[in-house]
Amino acid sequence: MPKLRRVSGQEAIRALEHLGFEKARQRGSHMVLKKQTTEGAVGCVVPLHRELAVGTLRGILQQAQITPEKFMENL
């Protein structure tokens, strides 16, 4: 498993958009992203913080069903 580096919420959203996610809605400092797949809709919540903790980023990637390798390639 590659070492995830710390990224901002905006950088994470940009990488997820490259992977096919679209902004669904925002409430306060949290952005909800969604993506349609053949199995159904996949969504994740990204806090718009200056720097995301690595554990938070791992949780986002689990929600989005994306491997850390694929995410790091799209940063």
N, C-alpha and C positions, 0 to 999 in steps of 0.2 A: 504494500500500500504506500503510495507516495506521500511525502510530507506535505500537508496542506499549509500554505502560508496565510498569514492574516490578510484579509481584504476588507474593504469597506462594503457597506450594504449596496451602494450604487454599482461597485465593480461586480459584486455577486449577481445583481439583477442583469447587468449587461451580458455577463457570461451565460446566464440562464436564457436570456432572449436569443442568443446565438444558437442555443440548443432547442429552440422552438417554443419556448414559453412566452406567454403574453400577459401583460398587466391586466388583472381582472378588476381590482379595486384597491383602495388605500383607506386605512383608518388610522389617523394620527401618524405615528412613526413606523407603521408596519404596512408593507406592500404584499398583496396576495397575487401570486402568479399562477396561471393555469395552462395546461397543455392537453389537447385531445389526442388520445392514443387509440389503438384498436381495442384495447381492454376497457377503455373508458377514460374519464377525465383524471388527470393527475394535477395536484396542486401543492403549493408550498407557500410559506409565509416568511418573508425576509424583513428583518428590522433594519431601518435606515440609519444605522449607527456609523460613526466614523471608522470604527474598526470592529469586526466581528470576531468573537472568540473562536478558536479552532473547534471546540465542542459544539458551539452553536452552528457553525458552518457544516459540520458533519451531520447534525440533525436536519438541516435544510436539505442537504443532498439525499438523505434517507427519505424524506418526504417527497422529494422530486424524483426519486428512483434513478439517480444518476451516480455513476462511480466517480470517486475522487480523480481518477486518471482522466476521464472524459472532461470533468470540470476544469482541471488544470490546463488541459489543451486549449480550452476556449477562453481563458483569461486574457 
